[in-house]
Amino acid sequence: MTITQEKTLAAQVRSDFPILHQEVHGKPLIYFDNAATSQKPLAVLNALHHYYEQDNSNVHRAIHTLSARATEGYEGARDKVARFVNAASRQEIIFTRNASEAINLVAYSWGLHNLQPGDEIILTMMEHHSNIVPWQIVAQKTGAVFKYVQLTETEALDLEHFKSLISPKTKLVSLVHVSNTLGCINPVAEIIAIAHQYGAKVLIDACQSMPHMPIDVQAMDCDWLVASGHKMCGPTGIGFLYGKLDLLLAMPPFMGGGEMISEVFLDYSIYGDLPQKFEAGTPAIAEAIALGAAVDYLTGVGMDKIHAYEEELTAYLFKQLRGIPGIRVYGPPPTAEGKGRAALASFTVEGINANDLATMLDQEGVAIRSGNHCTQPLHRVLGVPSTARASLYFYNTRAEIDAFIVALKETIDFFRSVME
């Protein structure tokens, strides 16, 4: 069965992604590196092109037509993101360069001013470096201390261990919604509810969930949430922070400069209102507008449809992987219907280096990632220096999974023949 013959969501959308229709090393491209970055539909590419061709101007600072159009597009994108995550107010959406900057914003603006010696920060063993390093820096400056939630035997988050760690000393819980290595979907709503009982704030890293499932920040009741545009069909260089309005109002600016002020005097300044207070300098205007286009596109496809289709892909991928001798897939297994984890598989093959696997698969046109996926502490817990990772999105197909499995088996056979 060919890709175009599949009567799936992917068959409906693949023509929207021009980059997918190419050959790599003479083979049709199979792009299975979506956890690192997603590909961009024509709607997003056209939004970037239109802005620079028709509307290019700085925002907020002029009354001429181009500036008005640029401002309308930029602020319109904020409205789209706010609706996409069901924020209570557009003021709760802060544009950042990426999710890492969004976490740093909270760490420096809230963390430095609210954490005291002995206060506890709870993270998990599966966190991306971006959700560890900023808190390490803040802890060194404030005297706060860390606790880490361990894994269960199935390599999921140990909720009971979390319950044993949290205490009145806990001031912050910061965790990933979906692990970029283990693929597990963490019970964030339950964790948030428990944390709030102790008066702790909660930050959710939604980089691996925002592109793949519906997100409702009000239902979740998180205090902050971060996401990266480039993982959700948007361009690089743009992400966002959601924060509850009262928290953002109480937090001091993260950076100073233009845009974030109301008035400037020689010896003091009056800061602007939200969201401008946290958006110093000329923003990533084109990127924000294109992120708005990506949100429109994902909304048009339907996040429920995307999530349901990816569950089907997950079930099929894991069924195929189980038939390969010597392979070890990390994280909890999905159900037979593909539920319970994301559409990604980090794996090792006995006796074969993960980077060698990825290099050889590239020769077959298959793009996967290898390394520690910015989760070095987790890989130490797993006892491996690196893993190979195949991560899927709604434009991927069963036919691509079949081709990947064939290439993977041939690659493994090649290495084993060399080692004999």
C-alpha positions in Angstrom: 0.0 0.0 0.0 1.4 3.4 -0.9 1.1 6.6 1.2 -1.4 8.1 -1.2 -3.6 5.0 -1.1 -4.1 5.2 2.7 -7.5 6.6 3.6 -6.1 8.4 6.7 -5.7 11.8 8.2 -2.2 11.8 6.8 -3.4 11.2 3.3 -5.6 14.3 3.7 -2.8 16.6 4.8 0.4 15.4 3.3 0.1 17.7 0.2 0.1 20.7 2.6 3.8 19.9 3.6 6.1 20.4 0.6 9.2 19.3 2.4 7.9 15.7 2.7 7.8 15.2 -1.0 11.5 14.7 -1.7 14.2 12.1 -1.8 17.2 11.7 0.5 20.1 9.6 -0.8 17.8 8.5 -3.6 15.1 7.2 -1.3 11.7 8.8 -0.4 12.1 10.9 2.7 10.6 9.4 5.9 10.7 12.1 8.5 10.5 10.5 12.0 12.2 13.3 14.0 9.0 15.2 14.9 9.8 15.4 18.6 12.8 17.6 17.7 10.9 19.8 15.3 7.8 19.4 13.1 7.5 20.3 9.4 5.6 23.3 8.2 2.5 23.5 6.1 2.0 25.8 3.2 -0.3 28.0 5.3 2.6 28.8 7.6 5.2 29.3 4.9 2.7 31.6 3.1 2.2 33.6 6.2 5.9 34.3 6.6 6.2 35.2 2.9 3.1 37.5 3.0 4.4 39.4 6.1 7.8 40.1 4.6 6.4 40.9 1.1 3.3 42.9 2.1 3.3 44.0 5.8 6.9 44.2 7.0 7.1 46.9 9.7 7.7 47.2 13.4 4.7 46.8 15.6 3.0 49.1 18.2 5.3 52.1 17.3 3.7 53.9 14.4 0.4 54.9 12.9 1.1 54.2 9.3 -0.7 51.4 7.4 2.1 48.8 7.3 2.7 49.1 11.1 -1.0 48.9 11.7 -1.2 45.7 9.6 1.9 44.2 11.3 0.5 45.0 14.8 -2.9 43.5 13.9 -1.2 40.3 12.7 1.1 40.1 15.7 -1.6 40.7 18.3 -4.1 38.6 16.4 -1.7 35.7 16.7 -1.8 36.2 20.5 -5.6 35.9 20.4 -5.3 32.7 18.4 -2.9 31.1 20.9 -5.1 32.2 23.8 -8.1 30.5 22.3 -6.0 27.4 21.4 -5.1 26.8 25.0 -8.3 28.3 26.4 -6.6 31.0 28.4 -9.0 33.2 30.4 -7.4 36.4 28.9 -5.1 37.3 26.0 -2.9 39.0 28.6 -2.0 35.6 29.9 0.0 34.8 26.7 3.5 36.0 26.5 5.5 35.5 23.3 9.1 34.2 23.8 11.8 32.9 21.5 11.1 29.3 22.6 10.0 27.3 25.6 13.4 27.5 27.1 13.2 31.3 27.3 9.7 30.9 28.8 10.9 28.7 31.6 13.8 31.1 32.2 11.3 34.0 32.4 9.5 32.3 35.2 12.7 31.2 36.9 14.2 34.6 37.0 11.1 36.7 37.4 9.2 34.6 39.9 11.8 32.2 41.2 14.4 34.7 42.2 11.8 36.8 44.1 9.8 34.1 45.7 12.1 31.2 46.7 14.0 31.2 50.0 16.7 29.0 51.6 15.2 25.6 52.3 12.3 26.0 49.9 11.8 22.9 47.8 11.5 22.5 44.1 10.1 19.2 42.8 11.2 18.1 39.3 11.1 14.7 37.7 13.9 12.4 36.4 12.6 12.7 32.9 12.9 16.5 32.5 14.4 18.1 29.5 17.6 20.1 30.3 15.6 23.3 29.7 13.5 22.5 32.8 16.4 21.6 35.0 19.2 24.1 34.3 17.3 27.4 34.9 16.1 26.0 38.3 19.6 25.0 39.2 20.8 28.5 38.6 17.9 30.0 40.6 18.5 27.5 43.4 22.1 28.4 43.7 21.1 32.1 44.1 18.2 31.5 46.5 19.2 28.5 48.6 16.2 26.4 47.4 16.7 22.7 47.2 15.6 20.0 44.7 13.6 16.8 45.0 13.2 14.5 42.0 10.3 12.2 41.3 11.6 8.7 40.3 10.2 6.3 37.7 8.1 3.2 38.1 9.2 -0.2 37.0 7.5 0.5 33.7 9.5 3.7 33.3 6.6 6.0 33.9 6.3 8.8 36.5 5.9 7.4 40.0 2.9 9.3 41.2 3.1 7.7 44.7 6.7 8.8 45.0 5.6 12.4 44.1 3.0 12.2 46.8 5.7 11.2 49.3 7.9 14.1 48.3 5.6 17.0 48.4 5.3 18.9 51.7 4.6 22.4 53.0 8.1 23.3 52.1 7.4 22.7 48.4 7.0 26.0 46.6 7.3 24.8 43.0 6.5 21.7 40.9 7.8 21.9 37.4 7.4 18.9 35.1 6.9 17.8 31.5 3.5 16.9 30.3 4.8 14.3 27.8 8.3 12.9 28.0 10.4 13.4 24.9 12.3 10.2 25.6 9.9 7.9 27.4 6.8 9.0 25.6 4.7 8.7 28.8 1.8 11.1 29.3 2.0 12.4 32.9 -1.1 12.9 35.1 -0.6 16.6 35.3 -4.1 17.5 36.3 -3.8 15.3 39.4 -0.3 16.5 40.2 -1.5 20.1 39.9 -4.4 19.5 42.2 -2.1 17.9 44.8 0.5 20.7 44.6 -2.1 23.4 45.1 -3.3 21.7 48.2 0.1 22.4 49.6 0.2 26.0 48.2 2.8 25.1 45.6 2.9 26.6 42.1 3.1 24.4 39.0 4.8 24.9 35.7 4.0 22.5 32.8 6.4 21.9 29.9 3.9 21.2 27.1 6.4 21.1 24.2 5.6 17.4 23.5 1.9 17.6 24.2 0.8 20.9 22.6 1.2 19.7 19.0 -0.5 16.4 19.6 -3.5 16.7 21.8 -6.1 19.3 23.0 -4.8 21.5 25.8 -7.0 23.5 28.2 -5.1 25.5 30.7 -8.1 26.4 32.7 -9.2 22.8 33.1 -5.7 21.8 33.9 -5.4 24.7 36.4 -1.6 25.0 35.9 0.0 28.2 37.0 2.3 28.4 34.0 2.6 26.5 30.8 5.3 26.7 28.1 5.4 25.6 24.5 7.6 25.9 21.4 6.1 27.0 18.0 8.5 24.9 15.9 7.2 21.7 17.3 3.6 22.5 16.4 3.9 23.3 12.7 5.1 26.9 13.4 8.5 28.5 12.6 11.6 28.4 14.8 12.3 31.4 17.0 8.9 31.7 18.6 7.3 30.1 21.6 5.0 31.2 24.4 4.4 31.3 28.1 0.9 31.0 29.5 0.6 32.3 33.0 -2.3 33.0 35.3 -3.1 36.7 35.2 -2.6 37.4 38.9 0.8 35.7 38.9 2.0 37.6 35.8 0.8 40.9 37.2 2.9 40.3 40.4 6.0 39.2 38.5 8.7 41.9 37.7 10.0 42.2 34.1 12.4 39.6 32.9 14.2 42.0 30.5 14.3 45.7 30.1 14.2 47.8 26.9 11.7 49.1 24.4 8.2 47.9 24.2 8.0 46.8 27.8 7.7 50.3 29.2 5.0 52.9 29.7 7.3 55.8 30.6 11.0 56.2 31.0 12.8 58.8 33.1 16.5 59.3 33.8 16.3 57.5 37.2 13.4 55.2 36.9 10.8 53.7 34.5 7.2 52.8 34.6 6.6 49.4 33.1 3.9 48.7 30.6 0.8 46.5 31.0 0.6 42.8 30.2 1.6 41.2 28.0 4.1 43.9 26.8 5.8 44.0 30.3 7.5 40.7 29.4 8.2 41.4 25.7 11.2 43.8 25.6 12.5 44.9 22.2 11.3 44.3 18.7 9.6 40.9 18.9 9.7 38.0 16.4 6.8 39.5 14.4 6.8 37.3 11.4 7.3 34.2 13.5 4.4 35.1 15.8 2.1 35.7 12.8 3.2 32.4 11.3 2.6 30.7 14.7 -0.9 32.1 14.5 -1.2 30.5 11.1 0.0 27.2 12.5 -2.6 27.4 15.2 -5.3 28.0 12.6 -4.1 25.1 10.6 -4.0 22.7 13.6 -7.4 23.9 14.7 -8.7 23.3 11.2 -7.4 19.7 11.1 -8.8 19.2 14.6 -6.7 18.4 17.7 -9.0 15.5 18.7 -8.5 14.0 15.2 -4.7 14.4 15.4 -4.6 12.7 18.8 -6.8 9.8 17.8 -4.9 9.2 14.6 -1.6 9.3 16.4 -2.9 6.7 18.8 -3.4 4.4 15.8 0.1 5.1 14.6 1.5 4.4 18.1 -0.2 1.0 18.3 1.1 0.1 14.9 4.6 1.3 15.5 5.0 -0.6 18.7 3.5 -3.8 17.2 6.1 -3.7 14.5 9.0 -2.9 16.9 8.1 -5.8 19.1 8.9 -8.2 16.2 12.6 -7.1 16.1 14.9 -9.3 18.2 17.3 -7.5 20.5 15.5 -4.2 20.5 14.7 -2.4 23.8 12.1 0.3 23.8 12.0 2.7 26.8 9.0 4.0 28.6 5.6 2.4 29.4 4.0 0.3 26.6 0.8 1.6 25.0 -2.4 -0.2 25.1 -3.5 -2.3 22.2 -5.3 0.8 20.9 -2.1 3.0 21.2 -3.4 4.8 24.3 -1.3 5.9 27.3 1.8 7.3 25.6 2.9 9.6 22.8 3.7 8.5 19.2 7.4 8.2 19.8 9.8 5.3 20.6 13.2 5.7 22.1 15.1 2.5 21.7 18.4 0.7 21.7 19.6 -2.4 19.9 21.9 -4.8 21.7 25.5 -4.3 20.6 24.8 -1.4 18.2 25.5 2.3 18.8 22.5 4.5 18.5 24.3 7.1 16.4 25.4 4.3 14.0 21.8 3.2 13.6 20.7 6.8 12.8 23.5 7.2 10.3 22.7 4.1 8.4 19.0 4.8 8.4 19.6 8.2 6.9 21.2 6.4 4.0 17.8 4.8 3.5 16.0 8.2 3.6 14.8 7.7 7.2 15.3 10.6 9.5 15.4 9.7 13.2 17.3 11.2 16.1 20.0 9.7 18.3 21.7 10.9 21.4 20.4 11.8 24.9 17.6 14.1 23.6 18.6 16.7 26.2 17.7 14.2 29.0 21.1 13.2 30.3 20.0 12.6 33.9 17.2 10.3 32.6 19.7 8.4 30.4 21.9 7.8 33.4 18.9 6.3 35.2 18.2 4.1 32.2 21.8 3.0 32.2 22.5 4.0 28.6 24.5 6.9 27.1 22.1 7.4 24.2 19.1 6.1 22.5 17.7 6.2 19.0 14.3 7.9 18.7 11.6 7.6 16.1 8.9 10.2 16.7 5.7 10.6 14.5 3.2 13.3 13.7 -0.2 13.3 12.0 1.3 13.5 8.5 3.1 10.2 9.0 1.7 6.9 7.7 1.6 3.2 8.3 3.4 2.8 5.0 6.3 4.9 6.3 6.4 2.8 9.5 6.6 -0.3 7.4 9.5 1.2 5.4 11.2 2.3 8.6 10.9 -1.2 10.1 12.4 -2.8 6.9 15.3 -0.3 6.9 15.8 -0.9 10.6 15.9 -4.7 10.3 18.3 -4.4 7.4 20.6 -2.1 9.3 20.6 -4.4 12.3 21.4 -7.4 10.1 24.2 -5.4 8.5 25.9 -4.5 11.8 25.4 -8.0 13.2 27.0 -9.5 10.1 30.0 -7.2 10.5 30.4 -8.1 14.2 30.3 -11.9 13.5 
